[in-house]
Amino acid sequence: MNRTLRNVLIAIGGLSAVLGLTLALPYLVPVEAYRGRIETAAATATGRSLKIEGPVRLTIFPHLGLKAQQVTLANVPGGRASVMLAVGDINLSLQLLPLFEGRLALDKITLNQPTIALEVDPDGNPNWKFGKDNAHGNSAKKGTLTLPSGTAFNGIEVSDGRVTYDNAKTHTHRAVEHVNLKVDITTIDRPVRLVGDLTLAERKIAFEGQLATLKTFLGSGTTRFGLAVSSDLMKADFNGQMLADGSTDGRFQLTSPSLRELSGWLGQPLPSGGLGPLALSSRIVNKDKVTRFESLKVSLDQQNMSGSLTIDGSQKLPRLDGTLTADRLDFNPYLHGGVRQDTGPKEPGWSRDKISFALLKTFNGKLAFATGSLTAQSLHLGRTSIRLDVEDGVLHAGLDQISLYGGSGEAEATVDARGAVPLFSDRLSLRGVALRPFLKDIMHLDTIEGSAAVSLDIRFAGDNPDAIMHSLYGQGSLLASSGRFRGVDLGQVAKTVQVLIGGEATGTVASTEFQSMGAHFTLAQGVLATNDFQLTGKVLQMSGQGGIDIGNRSIDFRVRPGAAVAGISFGVPFRIRGSWDKLHYSADVAAMIGGAVTSIQNGAAALSGMFHSDGPKKGEKQGEKKSMGDTLKNMFGIH
């Protein structure tokens, strides 16, 4: 027999022996005997009862191993779920030779379609802390995972699993489906890497992470870990540690195209409007659903903030407490349901577009802001310090330092959003405010210029600007200086006796300059009323009374010029009436008649000239006679 043929026969014989051995393994290896050993090893390692209800079989292809079906791991006594782990089947890939020596040498563990119930009891104790039971039924090594010496793995895989989380202390329930996981693990005291994906609320999440050791994670030690997750709604990563008390501490980063959608997906629905693009980085400390953000940096809706924040999710409503500094704050996206609003009325009258304060019903807390600018409705503020206190739908806001329209001031405001119609109250004190931009933004009125001090104490209600402007109630005062009324020359109006005012008194080029202007006023049902309006200028003095109907954007005001100045008499009282967009000026006949009655009460001289003349008066030329019209002018104070 030549050498080649001999080698071929040896090879065939070797293969036959291997094949024969493989086919004989189910008969040579006492597979069923390992059922008890596996159950005992699990009980030793976890302190929990593990049951294999189905058959235990030796598998040859694609890997040598054991397959156990219908496997369950007991839950803690009094747990919500009957078992902590239920698996359709577990595949244990084994090393061959140790089996003949009666030892288990694991290569890989695969769990197919497991259901895992993670629970926290009312005292905060999790059911994934394992330990051996002693004779008294207590945990002799609570929180300690033990396995036979030398136990080794080449990995763990989970296929299409389901994980539930129930926290009786914080009343939280979560469930994730279709969990696929590959864990790169050798021994329980070596570093672990993992990668996988799962489905939460019908959205797929991919994740990967690393763990210092499985032993400390499942036991009672402090474990360093990192985790990165991504989905279409977020990308986040955490690097830190889990402490023995279950708290986590580390650096956290998060980005999302929509905070509102992300929050709703995670079980905290928010009202529509704003809360869009988010970028966040912070040191984060979490325990029992209370999360502290330290060295926080946030970009939300293109607004940049920094500071510290605490979110307590253990209560019925999340609680937010913190101190933040922002480059700017724009509240309008959160007031109008995300619909961009025109700052002015689309037609005569106020807008009826809804303003929503539903966001105030989604959280409680106390927040302090320092911001470079603030926008609310059409009001624009500069550098401002704000204190916000939100409790069960009621907002108390304190503006301790306001910079606005060239001036400064303070304000206190309350918004009560508990009912169907929001209720408001405001108190403010402003100094050095430029009137034209201020009144243009809050009342769409741009005809008055000057620097003013304003005080207000008002209340109102409504869910749209029209309802709010019709409900104004309260009081206030205004004192302005160095300004003018645009569009009217009140001095010219005062000297004009015609009911129809000529073009030289009103128009785009006409104006009334003043040195000071002021009034105290009351508000009721959207109507501002005053009895002590005063205006003074270099050659003009006027007083007035009347009402400005803010709700209906109209005015009915009576103005009485003062005494003659520099030999020029401004003695004709007049009336201002009409809409803000089209005012009418006319002689105030009632005031003129009142003046005549006063003249009659003071003597008959005013009347005597109507019937005869006793000769020229002082300053009157000889032969010059007064007509009845002249007499009426004198009587009514017309010059």
C-alpha positions in Angstrom: 0.0 0.0 0.0 1.5 3.2 -1.1 1.8 6.2 1.3 -0.9 8.3 -0.5 -3.6 5.6 -0.2 -2.7 5.1 3.4 -3.1 8.8 4.3 -6.5 8.8 2.6 -7.7 5.9 4.6 -6.5 7.4 7.8 -8.3 10.6 7.0 -11.5 8.8 6.2 -11.2 6.8 9.4 -10.6 10.0 11.4 -13.7 11.6 9.9 -15.7 8.6 10.5 -14.7 8.5 14.1 -15.5 12.2 14.5 -18.9 11.7 12.8 -19.6 8.6 14.9 -18.7 10.4 18.0 -20.9 13.3 17.1 -23.8 11.0 16.4 -23.2 9.2 19.6 -23.0 12.3 21.8 -26.7 12.4 22.7 -26.2 8.9 24.1 -22.8 9.4 25.6 -23.5 12.8 27.3 -26.0 12.6 30.2 -27.9 15.7 29.0 -31.0 15.3 31.2 -28.7 15.2 34.2 -27.8 18.8 33.6 -31.3 20.0 34.2 -30.9 19.8 37.9 -27.3 21.2 37.7 -28.5 24.2 35.7 -31.4 24.9 38.1 -29.1 24.5 41.1 -26.4 26.7 39.6 -29.0 29.5 38.9 -30.4 29.3 42.4 -26.8 29.5 43.8 -26.0 32.5 41.6 -29.2 34.5 42.1 -30.9 33.3 45.2 -34.0 32.7 43.0 -35.7 29.6 41.8 -35.1 28.7 38.2 -37.3 26.1 36.5 -36.9 24.3 33.2 -40.4 23.1 32.4 -39.6 21.8 28.9 -37.1 19.3 27.6 -33.3 19.7 27.8 -31.7 18.6 24.5 -28.1 18.4 23.2 -27.7 20.3 19.9 -25.0 19.7 17.4 -25.7 22.2 14.6 -24.9 25.0 14.1 -23.1 24.8 17.5 -22.6 22.2 20.1 -24.8 23.0 23.0 -27.7 22.5 25.2 -31.2 23.7 24.5 -33.6 24.2 27.4 -37.2 25.1 26.7 -39.9 26.9 28.8 -37.5 28.4 31.4 -38.6 30.7 34.2 -36.7 32.6 36.9 -38.7 33.5 40.0 -39.5 37.1 41.0 -38.9 38.6 44.4 -41.6 37.7 47.0 -44.6 40.0 46.6 -43.5 41.1 43.1 -46.1 42.3 40.6 -45.2 39.7 38.0 -45.2 36.0 38.8 -41.7 35.5 37.4 -38.9 37.9 36.6 -37.8 36.0 33.5 -39.7 33.8 31.1 -37.9 32.4 28.1 -39.3 30.2 25.3 -36.0 28.5 24.9 -32.4 29.1 26.0 -29.5 27.9 23.9 -26.2 27.2 25.7 -23.3 26.8 23.3 -20.8 24.6 25.1 -17.2 23.5 24.9 -17.0 19.9 24.1 -14.3 18.2 26.3 -15.4 19.6 29.7 -18.8 17.9 29.1 -17.1 14.5 29.4 -15.5 15.7 32.7 -18.9 16.7 34.1 -18.2 20.4 33.8 -20.1 23.2 32.0 -17.9 25.4 30.0 -20.2 28.0 28.3 -19.3 29.5 24.9 -22.4 31.6 24.3 -25.9 32.0 25.8 -28.9 32.8 23.5 -32.3 33.8 24.8 -35.1 33.5 22.3 -38.2 35.7 22.8 -37.6 36.3 26.6 -40.0 38.4 28.7 -38.2 40.3 31.5 -40.1 42.1 34.2 -38.1 44.8 36.0 -39.7 46.1 39.2 -39.1 48.5 42.0 -41.1 48.1 45.2 -42.6 51.0 47.2 -39.5 51.2 49.3 -37.3 51.6 46.2 -35.8 48.1 46.2 -35.3 46.7 42.6 -35.9 43.1 41.8 -32.7 42.8 39.8 -30.5 42.8 42.9 -29.7 39.1 43.4 -28.4 37.2 46.5 -28.5 33.7 48.1 -31.3 32.8 50.5 -30.3 31.6 53.9 -32.3 29.3 56.2 -34.5 32.2 57.4 -35.5 33.1 53.9 -33.5 36.3 53.9 -30.8 37.3 51.6 -27.5 36.4 53.2 -25.6 38.2 50.5 -28.1 40.7 49.3 -27.1 42.3 46.1 -24.3 39.9 45.3 -24.2 37.7 42.2 -22.2 34.5 42.5 -21.3 31.9 39.8 -19.2 28.8 40.0 -15.5 29.6 39.9 -14.1 29.8 36.4 -17.5 30.2 34.7 -16.7 31.9 31.3 -18.7 33.1 28.3 -18.0 34.3 24.8 -21.2 36.3 24.7 -24.9 36.6 25.4 -27.6 37.2 22.8 -31.2 38.2 23.2 -33.6 37.8 20.3 -37.0 39.5 20.0 -37.4 40.1 23.7 -39.8 42.1 25.7 -38.9 44.2 28.8 -41.4 45.8 31.2 -40.6 48.3 34.0 -42.9 48.9 36.9 -41.9 51.3 39.7 -44.3 51.3 42.6 -42.4 54.1 44.3 -42.7 56.6 41.4 -45.9 55.0 39.8 -44.1 54.5 36.5 -44.8 51.9 33.9 -42.8 51.3 30.7 -42.6 48.5 28.2 -40.2 48.0 25.3 -40.7 45.4 22.5 -38.6 43.5 20.0 -35.4 43.8 22.0 -32.4 42.4 20.1 -29.1 42.4 22.0 -25.6 41.1 21.6 -23.4 41.3 24.7 -19.6 40.8 24.4 -18.8 39.2 27.7 -16.2 36.7 28.9 -16.5 36.5 32.7 -18.8 38.4 35.0 -15.9 40.4 36.5 -14.5 41.6 33.1 -15.7 44.7 31.0 -18.8 44.2 28.9 -19.7 45.7 25.5 -23.2 45.6 24.1 -25.1 46.6 21.0 -28.7 46.2 19.9 -32.0 47.7 19.1 -35.6 47.8 20.5 -39.0 49.3 19.9 -40.6 51.8 22.2 -44.1 53.1 21.4 -43.7 51.9 17.8 -40.4 53.7 17.2 -37.2 51.8 16.8 -34.2 52.7 19.0 -30.6 51.6 18.3 -28.2 51.5 21.2 -24.7 50.5 22.2 -22.8 50.7 25.4 -20.1 49.5 27.7 -20.2 48.3 31.3 -17.3 48.0 33.8 -18.4 44.5 35.0 -21.6 42.5 35.0 -21.0 41.5 38.6 -21.0 45.0 40.0 -24.0 46.0 37.8 -26.2 43.2 39.1 -24.7 43.4 42.5 -24.3 46.2 45.1 -21.1 47.9 43.8 -20.6 51.1 41.9 -20.3 50.5 38.2 -19.1 52.8 35.5 -21.0 52.6 32.2 -21.7 54.4 29.0 -24.7 54.3 26.7 -25.5 55.8 23.4 -29.0 55.7 21.9 -30.5 57.0 18.6 -33.8 57.1 16.9 -35.5 59.4 14.4 -36.5 61.7 17.4 -33.3 61.8 19.3 -29.6 61.1 19.7 -28.3 60.8 23.3 -25.3 59.5 25.1 -24.3 59.1 28.8 -21.0 58.4 30.3 -20.8 58.0 34.1 -21.5 55.6 36.9 -24.3 53.8 38.6 -24.0 53.8 42.4 -25.1 51.2 44.9 -28.3 53.1 45.7 -29.5 52.9 42.1 -28.6 56.5 41.3 -26.7 57.5 38.2 -24.1 60.3 37.8 -22.3 61.4 34.7 -22.2 63.6 31.6 -25.2 63.6 29.3 -25.8 65.0 25.8 -29.1 65.0 23.9 -30.3 66.4 20.5 -33.8 66.2 19.1 -35.6 67.8 16.2 -38.7 68.3 18.4 -38.8 68.4 22.2 -42.6 68.3 22.1 -42.7 65.1 20.0 -39.9 63.5 22.0 -41.7 64.3 25.3 -45.0 62.9 24.0 -43.3 59.7 22.8 -41.7 59.2 26.2 -45.1 59.5 28.0 -45.2 63.2 28.9 -47.5 64.9 26.3 -47.1 68.6 25.8 -49.4 71.1 24.1 -48.7 72.2 20.5 -46.6 75.3 19.9 -42.9 75.7 20.0 -40.7 73.2 21.9 -39.0 72.3 18.7 -35.2 71.8 18.0 -33.3 70.9 21.2 -29.6 70.5 22.0 -28.6 69.8 25.6 -25.4 69.0 27.4 -25.0 68.7 31.2 -23.7 66.7 34.1 -26.8 64.7 35.2 -27.6 63.0 38.5 -30.7 60.8 38.6 -32.3 58.9 41.4 -35.9 57.9 42.0 -37.2 59.9 39.0 -35.6 63.1 40.3 -33.0 64.4 37.8 -30.6 67.2 38.4 -28.9 69.0 35.5 -25.7 70.8 36.6 -23.5 72.9 34.3 -26.4 72.8 31.9 -26.3 74.2 28.4 -29.5 74.2 26.4 -30.5 75.4 22.9 -34.3 75.3 22.4 -36.1 76.9 19.5 -32.9 78.9 18.7 -32.8 80.3 22.3 -29.6 79.6 24.2 -29.7 79.0 28.0 -27.3 77.9 30.7 -27.5 77.2 34.4 -28.9 74.5 36.6 -32.3 72.6 36.6 -34.0 69.9 38.6 -36.9 67.9 37.2 -38.9 65.8 39.7 -41.0 63.3 37.8 -42.2 61.5 40.9 -45.3 63.6 41.3 -48.5 63.9 39.4 -47.1 66.8 37.5 -43.4 67.1 36.8 -41.8 69.8 38.9 -39.1 72.1 37.4 -36.9 74.2 39.7 -33.8 76.0 38.6 -31.8 79.2 37.6 -31.1 79.9 34.0 -29.5 82.6 31.9 -30.7 83.1 28.4 -29.6 85.2 25.5 -33.3 85.8 24.6 -36.8 84.5 25.4 -39.6 84.5 22.9 -42.9 83.3 24.5 -45.0 83.7 21.4 -44.5 80.2 19.9 -45.9 78.8 23.2 -48.9 81.2 23.3 -50.4 80.5 19.8 -50.1 76.8 19.3 -47.2 77.1 17.0 -49.0 79.3 14.5 -47.1 82.5 13.6 -49.2 85.5 14.5 -49.3 89.0 12.9 -48.3 91.6 15.5 -50.9 94.0 14.2 -54.7 93.6 13.6 -55.6 92.1 10.2 -58.6 94.5 10.1 -60.0 97.2 12.3 -60.4 95.8 15.7 -58.3 93.4 17.8 -57.3 89.9 16.7 -59.4 87.0 17.8 -56.7 84.4 17.4 -56.6 82.1 20.4 -53.9 82.4 23.0 -53.1 79.2 24.8 -51.7 78.8 28.3 -52.1 75.1 28.3 -48.4 74.7 29.0 -48.9 76.0 32.5 -51.0 72.9 33.3 -48.2 70.5 32.4 -45.7 71.3 35.2 -45.1 73.0 38.5 -42.0 74.7 39.9 -40.0 77.8 40.4 -37.7 79.1 37.8 -35.4 82.2 37.7 -34.3 83.7 34.4 -31.9 86.4 33.4 -32.4 87.2 29.7 -30.9 89.6 27.2 -34.3 90.1 25.6 -37.9 89.0 26.1 -40.8 89.0 23.6 -44.5 88.3 24.6 -47.2 89.1 22.1 -46.0 92.3 20.5 -44.2 93.5 23.7 -40.5 93.6 23.4 -38.3 93.9 26.5 -34.5 94.3 26.8 -32.4 92.9 29.6 -34.8 91.4 32.2 -34.7 89.4 35.4 -37.7 87.1 35.8 -39.0 84.9 38.6 -41.6 82.3 37.6 -43.7 80.3 40.1 -46.1 77.8 38.5 -48.4 75.8 40.7 -51.4 73.8 39.3 -52.0 76.0 36.3 -51.4 79.4 38.1 -48.3 81.4 37.1 -46.9 84.2 39.3 -44.2 86.2 37.5 -42.0 88.8 39.0 -39.9 91.1 36.7 -37.4 92.6 39.0 -35.4 94.4 36.4 -36.9 95.5 33.1 -35.1 97.3 30.3 -37.6 98.4 27.6 -38.0 101.1 25.0 -35.2 103.1 26.4 -36.5 103.0 30.0 -36.6 100.7 33.0 -39.0 99.4 35.6 -40.5 96.5 37.6 -43.6 94.4 37.2 -45.6 91.6 38.9 -48.1 89.5 36.9 -50.4 86.5 37.5 -51.9 84.2 34.9 -54.6 81.8 36.2 -55.1 79.2 33.5 -57.2 76.7 35.5 -60.6 77.7 34.1 -62.0 77.8 30.6 -61.0 81.5 30.2 -57.5 82.6 31.5 -57.5 85.3 34.2 -54.7 87.9 34.4 -53.5 90.6 36.8 -50.6 93.0 36.3 -48.9 95.7 38.3 -46.0 97.6 36.7 -44.0 100.7 37.2 -42.0 102.1 34.3 -39.7 105.1 33.9 -38.1 106.8 30.9 -40.1 104.8 28.4 -40.2 105.9 24.8 -44.0 106.3 24.2 -44.2 105.8 20.5 -42.7 102.3 20.2 -44.2 101.3 23.5 -47.8 102.3 22.6 -47.4 100.9 19.1 -46.5 97.5 20.4 -49.1 97.2 23.1 -52.0 99.2 21.5 -51.0 99.6 17.9 -51.0 103.4 18.4 -48.1 105.3 17.0 -49.2 109.0 17.1 -47.7 110.0 20.5 -44.1 110.6 21.1 -42.2 111.5 24.3 -40.5 110.0 27.3 -42.9 108.8 30.0 -43.3 107.3 33.4 -46.2 104.8 33.5 -47.8 102.9 36.4 -50.6 100.3 36.0 -52.6 98.1 38.3 -55.0 96.2 36.1 -56.9 92.9 35.7 -58.3 91.3 32.6 -59.6 88.0 31.2 -59.8 86.3 27.8 -58.2 83.8 25.5 -57.6 86.2 22.6 -56.5 89.9 22.3 -60.0 91.2 21.5 -61.5 89.7 24.6 -58.6 90.9 26.7 -58.8 94.5 25.5 -62.6 94.6 26.2 -62.1 93.3 29.7 -59.4 95.7 31.1 -60.2 96.9 34.6 -58.1 98.9 37.1 -56.2 102.2 37.3 -53.0 103.9 36.4 -51.2 107.1 35.6 -49.1 108.6 32.9 -46.6 111.5 33.0 -44.7 112.3 29.7 -42.3 115.0 28.7 -40.6 116.5 25.7 -42.9 115.0 23.1 -45.6 115.6 20.5 -48.8 114.4 19.0 -48.4 113.4 15.4 -51.1 114.1 12.9 -52.8 117.1 14.6 -52.0 120.6 15.7 -54.2 121.0 18.7 -53.4 124.7 18.9 -54.7 125.2 15.4 -57.7 123.1 16.3 -58.4 125.3 19.3 -58.3 128.5 17.2 -60.7 127.1 14.5 -64.4 127.7 15.0 -65.6 125.6 12.0 -67.0 122.2 12.8 -65.2 120.8 9.8 -61.5 121.2 10.5 -59.3 122.5 7.8 -56.2 120.7 6.4 -53.8 122.9 8.1 -54.9 121.6 11.5 -54.7 117.9 10.8 -52.6 115.8 8.4 -49.4 113.9 8.1 -47.2 117.0 8.6 -49.3 118.5 11.5 -48.1 118.0 15.1 -48.5 119.3 18.6 -45.4 119.7 20.7 -45.5 119.6 24.4 -43.2 120.0 27.4 -45.2 117.8 29.7 -48.4 115.7 29.5 -50.0 113.6 32.3 -53.2 112.1 33.6 -54.5 109.7 36.2 -57.0 107.2 34.8 -59.3 104.3 35.6 -60.2 101.3 33.4 -63.5 99.5 33.2 -64.7 97.1 30.5 -61.8 98.2 28.3 -62.6 101.9 28.6 -59.9 104.3 29.9 -61.4 107.4 31.6 -59.7 110.4 33.0 -60.7 113.8 34.5 -57.4 115.4 35.0 -55.6 115.4 31.6 -53.0 118.2 31.5 -50.8 119.3 28.6 -48.3 122.2 28.6 -46.1 123.6 25.9 -44.1 126.7 25.1 -47.2 128.5 23.8 -49.9 126.0 24.6 -51.7 124.8 27.7 -54.7 122.4 27.7 -56.7 120.3 30.1 -59.1 117.6 29.2 -61.4 114.8 30.2 -63.1 111.9 28.6 -62.6 108.3 27.6 -60.5 106.1 25.4 -62.4 102.9 24.4 -59.4 100.5 24.1 -61.6 97.6 23.3 -63.3 99.3 20.4 -60.3 101.4 19.4 -62.1 104.7 19.6 -62.0 108.0 21.6 -64.4 110.6 22.9 -62.4 113.3 24.6 -63.0 117.0 25.4 -60.1 119.4 25.5 -60.2 122.9 27.0 -57.4 125.2 26.0 -55.8 127.3 28.8 -55.5 131.1 29.1 -54.0 133.3 26.4 -50.3 133.1 26.0 -48.2 135.9 24.5 -51.3 137.8 23.5 -52.8 134.8 21.6 -56.0 133.3 22.9 -56.6 129.6 22.6 -60.1 129.9 24.1 -62.2 127.5 22.0 -62.9 124.1 23.7 -63.1 121.2 21.3 -64.0 117.6 21.1 -62.0 114.6 19.7 -64.2 111.7 18.6 -64.0 108.7 16.3 -61.8 105.6 15.7 -58.1 105.7 16.3 -57.6 105.4 12.5 -59.9 108.4 11.7 -60.4 111.0 14.4 -62.8 114.0 14.1 -62.3 117.4 15.7 -65.1 119.8 16.4 -66.0 122.7 18.6 -67.3 121.6 22.0 -70.6 123.5 21.9 -71.6 122.2 25.3 -68.5 123.7 26.9 -68.9 126.9 25.0 -72.5 127.3 26.3 -71.3 126.5 29.7 -68.8 129.4 29.4 -71.6 131.7 28.2 -73.7 130.8 31.2 -70.8 131.6 33.5 -70.5 135.0 31.8 -74.2 135.7 32.3 -73.9 134.7 35.9 -71.1 137.2 36.3 -73.0 140.1 34.8 -75.0 141.2 31.8 -72.2 143.0 30.0 -71.8 140.1 27.6 -75.5 140.5 26.5 -75.7 144.2 26.4 -73.6 144.5 23.3 -76.1 142.5 21.4 -78.6 145.3 21.6 -76.8 148.7 21.9 -73.5 150.3 22.3 -72.6 153.0 24.8 -69.6 154.1 22.8 -66.2 152.7 22.1 -64.6 150.6 24.7 -61.0 151.0 25.7 -58.8 150.1 22.7 -61.8 150.5 20.4 -61.7 153.1 17.6 -64.3 155.8 17.4 -67.1 154.8 15.1 -66.3 151.1 15.3 -69.3 149.1 16.3 -69.7 145.6 17.5 -71.9 143.3 15.5 -74.1 140.6 17.0 -71.6 138.1 15.7 -68.8 139.8 17.5 -70.8 139.8 20.7 -71.5 136.0 20.3 -67.8 135.4 19.7 -67.0 137.3 22.9 -69.7 135.4 24.8 -68.5 132.0 23.6 -64.8 132.8 24.0 -64.1 132.7 20.3 -61.1 134.7 19.0 
